[in-house]
Amino acid sequence: MKTVTLGRSQVTSSRLAYGCWRLATKGDAAADYATAKAAVFAAVDAGYTLFDHADIYCDGEAERVFGRILKENPGLRSKMTLATKGGIRFKNRPAGAPVRYDFSRAHLLAQCELSLKQLGVETIDLLHLHRPDYLMDAAEVAAVFTELRAAGKVREFGVSNFSPSQFSLLQDALSFPLVVNQVEVSLLQLYALHDGTARRRRKQVTPLAWSPLGAGLLGAGGVDLLPGQRHYEPTAVLAVVDRIAKERSVSRELVALAWVLKHPSRVVPIVGSTKPGRIKTLAAAADLELTREEWYHLVTAARGAEMP
């Protein structure tokens, strides 16, 4: 698979990344390990190099099972760019606490150490802040990033779900560049095209796209819809996706991913299936080049109106 350099760094990623959110959802250690191992090896074989985690995925079990796979297969680590995210705290931890975001020094350092331990690695290639903390002290976060980088625990840093202004606030406090912003981008979520996020390539920031298939609504069907996705209505978009897919003799998922990939910011879509066959099939999107006319037919359907 083709690769792209992430921002102003030496870290690279395959044109599609593999998302590890669902690697350990069965609640059975043996079954989760078997599923995760098959998925990870399928992704590596298909050319995925960026593996995207978060400390909260499967309540930490996704990182733990991945760490076991790396430990038992030492050659895998050198084939990967390993990313994880931190900053979200669960509800009722401690009892009565709400879901909240925490970029305090103590929490970020503790969660980085936890991810290193769970993944069984000495260095994380890319660490993201998961969702914006309204109480963020940019100078405090910058000091934490600088400390982790100097200690060799994290190579590069990015953010997730940040607006351009939130991104700039943190970047201005740092002496080195943030390299990515991971945001939701799909034919069912066009916001990043309008708020400037997808144009930050001019400043050499690579967008990573989570849920590029609209939580599966642009594929076989929706799964694990987040609250902000429950209003998505894919019917009109799918009519155009399916027409182009038929003309190109490819699946609707490949068309939807190719739409994301065509943007000049060189967006890296993150796909998260645990089915080895589908993981390999989706990799073919990196070689599907839509025409400008096809791209705009799709965005027109997504907007529900002609371009102004």
For each residue, the residues with C-beta under 8 A, 3 or more apart:
1: 14 15 16 46 47 48 49 283 286
2: 14 15 286
3: 12 13 14 15 49
4: 12 13 14 15 206 266 268
5: 9 10 11 12 206
6: 9 11 12 13 81 126 156 158 179 180 206 268
7: 156 158 177 178 179 180 204 205 206
8: 177 179 204
9: 5 6 155 156 177 179
10: 5
11: 5 6 81 125 126 155 156 179
12: 3 4 5 6 49 81
13: 3 4 6 17 49 50 81 206 268
14: 1 2 3 4 17 47 48 49 50 268 286
15: 1 2 3 4 261 268 286
16: 1 48 257 261 268 269 270 271 282 283 285 286
17: 13 14 48 50 51 52 83 208 268 269 270 271
18: 39 40 43 48 50 51 52 270 271 272 279
19: 22 52 210 270 271 272
20: 23 51 52 53 57 62 63 66 272
21: 54 57 58 62 272
22: 19 25 57 58 62 224 272 274
23: 20 32 35 36 39 40 57 58 61 62 65 66 274
24: 32 35 36 57 58 61 62 64 65
25: 22 32 58
26: 31 32 35
27: 32
28: 31 32
29: 32 33 65
30: 33 34
31: 26 28 34 35
32: 23 24 25 26 27 28 29 35 36 58 61 65
33: 29 30 36 37 65 68 69
34: 30 31 37 38
35: 23 24 26 31 32 38 39 274
36: 23 24 32 33 39 40 62 65 66 69 274
37: 33 34 40 41 69
38: 34 35 41 42 274 276
39: 18 23 35 36 42 43 273 274 275 276 279
40: 18 23 36 37 43 44 51 66 69 76
41: 37 38 44 45 276
42: 38 39 45 46 276 277 279 280
43: 18 39 40 46 48 51 279
44: 40 41 47 48 76 79 80
45: 41 42 280
46: 1 42 43 279 280 283
47: 1 14 44 283 286
48: 1 14 16 17 18 43 44 51 279 283
49: 1 3 12 13 14 79 80 81
50: 13 14 17 18 80 81 83 126 268 270
51: 17 18 20 40 43 48 66 80 81 82 83
52: 17 18 19 20 83 84 85 182 208 270
53: 20 57 62 63 66 82 83 84 85 115 119
54: 21 57 62 84 85 86 88 128 130
55: 60 63 84 85 86 88 111 114 115 118
56: 59 60 88 90 130
57: 20 21 22 23 24 53 54 60 61 62 63
58: 21 22 23 24 25 32 61 62
59: 56 90
60: 55 56 57 63 64 114 118
61: 23 24 32 57 58 64 65
62: 20 21 22 23 24 36 53 54 57 58 65 66
63: 20 53 55 57 60 66 67 84 115 118 119
64: 24 60 61 67 68 118
65: 23 24 29 32 33 36 61 62 68 69
66: 20 23 36 40 51 53 62 63 69 70 118 119
67: 63 64 70 71 118 119 120 121
68: 33 64 65 71 72 120
69: 33 36 37 40 65 66 72 73 76
70: 66 67 73 74 76 77 119 120 121
71: 67 68 74 120
72: 68 69
73: 69 70 76
74: 70 71 77
75: 78 79
76: 40 44 69 70 73 79 80
77: 70 74 80 82 121
78: 75
79: 44 49 75 76
80: 44 49 50 51 76 77 125
81: 6 11 12 13 49 50 51 125 126
82: 51 53 77 119 121 124 125 126
83: 17 50 51 52 53 124 125 126 127 128 158
84: 52 53 54 55 63 115 119 124 126 127 128
85: 52 53 54 55 88 127 128 129 130 160 182
86: 54 55 107 108 111 112 115 127 128 129 130
87: 101 102 103 107 108 111 129 130 131 133
88: 54 55 56 85 99 100 101 102 130 131
89: 93 97 99 100 101 102 107
90: 56 59 93 99
91: 97 98 99
92: 95 96 97
93: 89 90 97
94: 97
95: 92
96: 92
97: 89 91 92 93 94 100
98: 91
99: 88 89 90 91
100: 88 89 97
101: 87 88 89 130 131 132 133 134 135
102: 87 88 89 107 108 133
103: 87 107 108 129 133 135 136 137 140 141
104: 107 108 140
105: 108 109 140 143 144
106: 109 110
107: 86 87 89 102 103 104 110 111
108: 86 87 102 103 104 105 111 112 141 144
109: 105 106 112 113 144 147 148
110: 106 107 113 114
111: 55 86 87 107 108 114 115
112: 86 108 109 115 116 124 127 148 153 154
113: 109 110 116 117
114: 55 60 110 111 117 118
115: 53 55 63 84 86 111 112 118 119 124 127
116: 112 113 119 121 122 123 124 153
117: 113 114 120
118: 55 60 63 64 66 67 114 115
119: 53 63 66 67 70 82 84 115 116 124
120: 67 68 70 71 117
121: 67 70 77 82 116 124
122: 116 152 153
123: 116 152 153 154 155
124: 82 83 84 112 115 116 119 121 127 153 154 155
125: 11 80 81 82 83 154 155 156
126: 6 11 50 81 82 83 84 154 155 156 157 158 179 180
127: 83 84 85 86 112 115 124 145 148 154 156 157 158
128: 54 83 84 85 86 157 158 159 160 180 182
129: 85 86 87 103 132 133 141 158 159 160 162 170
130: 54 56 85 86 87 88 101 160 161
131: 87 88 101 160 161
132: 101 129 136 159 161 162 163 166
133: 87 101 102 103 129 136
134: 101
135: 101 103
136: 103 132 133 140 141 169 170
137: 103 140 141
138: 141 142 169 170 172 173
139: 142 143 173
140: 103 104 105 136 137 143 144
141: 103 108 129 136 137 138 144 145 170 173
142: 138 139 145 146 170 173 174 175
143: 105 139 140 146 147
144: 105 108 109 140 141 147 148
145: 127 141 142 148 149 154 157 174
146: 142 143 149 150 174 175 176
147: 109 143 144 150 151
148: 109 112 127 144 145 151 153 154
149: 145 146 152 153 154 155 157 176
150: 146 147
151: 147 148
152: 122 123 149
153: 112 116 122 123 124 148 149
154: 112 123 124 125 126 127 145 148 149 157
155: 9 11 123 124 125 126 149
156: 6 7 9 11 125 126 127 179
157: 126 127 128 145 149 154 174 178 179
158: 6 7 83 126 127 128 129 178 179 180 181 182 208
159: 128 129 132 162 166 167 170 178 180 181 182
160: 85 128 129 130 131 181 182 183 208 210
161: 130 131 132 182 183 184
162: 129 132 159 166 167 170 181 183
163: 132 166 167 195 197
164: 167 168 195 196 197 200
165: 168 169
166: 132 159 162 163 169 170
167: 159 162 163 164 170 171 178 181 200 205
168: 164 165 171 172
169: 136 138 165 166 172 173
170: 129 136 138 141 142 159 162 166 167 173 174 178
171: 167 168 174 177 178
172: 138 168 169
173: 138 139 141 142 169 170
174: 142 145 146 157 170 171 177 178
175: 142 146
176: 146 149
177: 7 8 9 171 174 204 205
178: 7 157 158 159 167 170 171 174 181 205
179: 6 7 8 9 11 126 156 157 158 205 206
180: 6 7 126 128 158 159 205 206 207 208
181: 158 159 160 162 167 178 197 200 205 206 207 208
182: 52 85 128 158 159 160 161 207 208 209 210 270
183: 160 161 162 191 192 197 207 208 209 210
184: 161 189 191 192 209 210 211 228
185: 189 190 192 193 198 207 209 210 212 260 267 269
186: 189 209 211 212 213 214 218 256 260
187: 190 214 218 234 237 241 256 259 298 299 301 302
188: 214 217 218 229 232 234 237 302
189: 184 185 186 192 211 214 229 232
190: 185 187 193 194 299 302 303
191: 183 184 194 195 197
192: 183 184 185 189 195 197 198 207 209
193: 185 190 198 263 299
194: 190 191
195: 163 164 191 192
196: 164 199 200
197: 163 164 181 183 191 192 200 207
198: 185 192 193 201 207 263 265 267
199: 196 202 265
200: 164 167 181 196 197 203 205 207 265
201: 198 204 205 206 207 264 265 266
202: 199
203: 200
204: 7 8 177 201
205: 7 167 177 178 179 180 181 200 201
206: 4 5 6 7 13 179 180 181 201 265 266 267 268
207: 180 181 182 183 185 192 197 198 200 201 265 267 268
208: 17 52 158 160 180 181 182 183 267 268 269 270
209: 182 183 184 185 186 192 212 260 267 268 269 270
210: 19 160 182 183 184 185 270
211: 184 186 189 214 215 226 229 270
212: 185 186 209 256 257 260 269 270 271
213: 186 216 217 218 219 253 256 257 271
214: 186 187 188 189 211 217 218 222 229 232 234 256
215: 211 222 223 224 225 226 229 232
216: 213 219 220 221 222 223
217: 188 213 214 221 222 225 229 232 234
218: 186 187 188 213 214 234 237 238 241 252 253 256
219: 213 216 251 252 253 256
220: 216
221: 216 217
222: 214 215 216 217 225 229 232
223: 215 216
224: 22 215
225: 215 217 222 229 230 232
226: 211 215 229 230
227: 230
228: 184 231
229: 188 189 211 214 215 217 222 225 226 232
230: 225 226 227
231: 228
232: 188 189 214 215 217 222 225 229
233: 236
234: 187 188 214 217 218 237 238
235: 238 239
236: 233 239 240 301 302 304
237: 187 188 218 234 240 241 298 301 302
238: 218 234 235 241 242 252
239: 235 236 242 243 301
240: 236 237 243 244 297 298 300 301
241: 187 218 237 238 244 245 252 255 256 298 301
242: 238 239 245 246 252
243: 239 240 246 247
244: 240 241 247 248 255 290 294 297 298
245: 241 242 248 249 250 251 252 254 255
246: 242 243 249
247: 243 244
248: 244 245 254 255 288
249: 245 246
250: 245 254 255 284 288
251: 219 245 254 255 281
252: 218 219 238 241 242 245 255 256
253: 213 218 219 256 257 281 282 285
254: 245 248 250 251 257 258 281 282 284 285 288
255: 241 244 245 248 250 251 252 258 259 288 290 298
256: 186 187 212 213 214 218 219 241 252 253 259 260
257: 16 212 213 253 254 260 261 269 271 282 285 288
258: 254 255 261 262 285 288 289 290
259: 187 255 256 262 290 295 298 299
260: 185 186 209 212 256 257 263 267 269
261: 15 16 257 258 267 269 285 286 288
262: 258 259 289 290 295
263: 193 198 260 266 267
264: 201
265: 198 199 200 201 206 207
266: 4 201 206 263
267: 185 198 206 207 208 209 260 261 263
268: 4 6 13 14 15 16 17 50 206 207 208 209
269: 16 17 185 208 209 212 257 260 261 285
270: 16 17 18 19 50 52 182 208 209 210 211 212
271: 16 17 18 19 212 213 257 279 282
272: 18 19 20 21 22
273: 39 278 279 282
274: 22 23 35 36 38 39 279
275: 39 278 279
276: 38 39 41 42 279 280
277: 42 280 281
278: 273 275 281 282
279: 18 39 42 43 46 48 271 273 274 275 276 282 283
280: 42 45 46 276 277 283
281: 251 253 254 277 278 284
282: 16 253 254 257 271 273 278 279 285
283: 1 16 46 47 48 279 280 286
284: 250 254 281 287 288
285: 16 253 254 257 258 261 269 282 288
286: 1 2 14 15 16 47 261 283
287: 284
288: 248 250 254 255 257 258 261 284 285
289: 258 262
290: 244 255 258 259 262 294 295 298
291: 294 295
292: 295 296
293: 296 297
294: 244 290 291 297 298
295: 259 262 290 291 292 298 299
296: 292 293 299 300 307
297: 240 244 293 294 300 301
298: 187 237 240 241 244 255 259 290 294 295 301 302
299: 187 190 193 259 295 296 302 303 307
300: 240 296 297 303 305 306 307
301: 187 236 237 239 240 241 297 298 304
302: 187 188 190 236 237 298 299
303: 190 299 300 307
304: 236 301
305: 300
306: 300
307: 296 299 300 303
308:
